Amino acid sequence: MDDTNRSPLIKNPLYQPPKAITLNVSYNKLIPTLSSTVVPPKLKMTKEDVNSWCTELEQEIEKNKSFNLQAEAYTSWLKEQSTKVAPGFEYTIMTPSKVKSTSSSRARYNLRLEDARDHFENAIYTKWKVEQKTQKISEFSLSKKCDIYFSNINKQFQVDLEFWNNLQIDPVVYKKKKWVKERTRAIKKQYKRKNWKTEYNERIAQEYARESAKYASYEKQIFDEINHMRVFGKCYDEISDASCSRLQEKLFPWIKGNMAKVENYNGESLSTSTTSNCFLKAIQQSSIGRGIVIPITSEKNQQEQVDHIVRLLRCLRLLQNKLPVSIAYRTLSDQDKAQLITAARDTTNGDTVPQDILFIDLSTVTDYPVDIATLGLIFNPFRDVVLLSEHTIPLTDLESLFNERYKSSGAYFFKYPSLLNKAKATPGFYEITNFMKNVLSPQNADNDFFELRKTDSSVSRRFYEEDFQTVLDSNLMILDKHRALSGLLISASLKFYEILNLRVKQADYLWIGQEMAGSDFTFHYNYPVMSGVLSPDNDSEICSSSFSQLSDTDDISLICTTTHQLQNWLKYNYSFKAAFKAKYLTKATEHVDDTNKEGTATGKQDYSTLHKIYANPLFFENIIKPPTLKRKVNVKTFDEQSEAWVEQKKHVSARVLENSEKYYCVYSVVGDPFDGGEQGPIIHISNHKREFYNNVTAAWLRSRN
């Protein structure tokens, strides 16, 4: 009997249908009910037919990135294609998702964003993996791979900053139960509880499906853009100037294409020499030598920042710094500029070693609110750059930081204090952490084709796996711009993605940008320490608003300290005088002669420590290197500490507390070291170094006149 024109029989054992996809719909809706007597048709099947069908499906998926909302269209497509399938068909039809099937109507809309991420792929890499079977693309020259990669990018591709700037993010979408609860409450309020209908539950489920699918599409868009930025960072020096410029405009539209205006202390403009017509190549070619960049980060309190930088310049002169110092800013008045020049160059007060000071006007490089510190690192005229914040006091020759560990990576970062500042689990916190760690970071294909790999670091693990809010000390870092430029460009771009701001603070974008770029970076071995005077009533405690960075060469010398203790002293002098008096004024027991008795003990107030603090609130005698903890330590007595860094909140009034820099007490002993506790060393600063450090911090404190 000729059954060629009859429908195929799914139940016939001779007929092997394509591998079933898994959607949030039941199978009986995907495959039509067929007669059990039908014989499979004897159609001619070619691989080209299969490829054609798969292409049709890929196009359908591309038009609608929402996996679950494709179900209806995909069902119709599958019914149509099922009549074309012949016995012995062995090719697997591509599926839009792997979400488990369920008969529940609500489960049809149960898209998890984490599941959607499993299907994020760089389409170019996917294509290359297939082509690897016939041609070893991974063995092509770098320039050839770069040309092929960017010739395969969709011509319509463009990073749309207006879209990202205007996008309003609802973090609750990442918490389905909370989102559904809030939406249910809103609808019940609208229709009143007594008029509630069961179909409203279905409506809410559909609304959440649409919202989560929308956020999945946002994440996929970020994934695609970061992928292309990463490869461009590897390739821009290998491709033509025309291609470089075209791709720069597509990937980094915040760059206007203007060089920063750089002038010296005499007001003379410094020209740059370059042979490239590609702006990024020109930046790289014009960056030479070593220097310091100090950013003025905000116009809000600019006068205060200028005052801090004047004091910092005074410290650099005392240290006999030989590196040129550049001030990066968006706006700076002539009066403020004159103050900075005087601080750097004037010799009437007996200051030595005038500083070679430059001014970098960043107002022409972008119209977007890009972080000034990042812009300063990109647009300064140096190749090897030391970034100093206004809150830093160097305590060593900064040129010594260009050491072998720095040279090994080209990006050298310092850690933030190891205080237990774990973030609260706000909506999206863990989900975005997962997204950044497992999706946005370089993948195996990046390494296979472009040797771009993720740097494994205990610090990044502290950020991603132990949920610490921030791990980077933004007050000091050293970068080789030739090697770190790609990561800096990505750092500047990441801030535009509001979704990522659910997890990341501004400072951390600097090291995360290097990680996303697949660039090498190094963190200083030691965590910050607390330097100062041991508390009279606890010889394992030092209290201060400032923290210091300890050399990892000898573990006893200080690299720098922060100015926060001195800032508090200048702004809230009366409050902190009272706080220091309560802490450091002690009573000493003294035995005196008495004619009627052999001897009498009397109490006498000891002002010695207090006078040191009053003369210089950042007076250094000892260093506590606190233990680095992942969690609080169990304590057995009230006088044991459960953590190494403890913020103090009762030393000043509530008003001062709110506006001043945070004040911490740091402990070398946490818990019982012999019973589950931790202990760190206390370092006694030698007389020679003590005098040197205290002279530098006192120079910062000294009035301008």
Helices and strands as residue ranges (DSSP letters): H 27-30, H 47-63, G 68-70, H 71-82, G 106-109, H 113-117, H 123-131, G 137-139, H 142-151, H 161-166, G 171-174, H 176-191, G 193-195, H 199-235, H 241-251, E 261-264, H 279-286, E 290-295, H 302-318, E 325-329, H 334-345, E 357-361, H 372-379, E 384-388, E 392-394, G 398-401, H 404-409, E 411-415, H 429-435, I 436-440, H 444-450, H 458-464, E 472-480, H 481-494, G 500-502, G 506-508, H 509-517, E 522-523, E 530-532, E 534-535, E 538-544, E 548-550, E 558-562, H 564-571, H 573-584, E 586-592, E 600-606, H 608-615, E 622-624, E 645-648, H 654-659, E 663-667, E 669-670, E 678-679, E 682-684, H 687-701
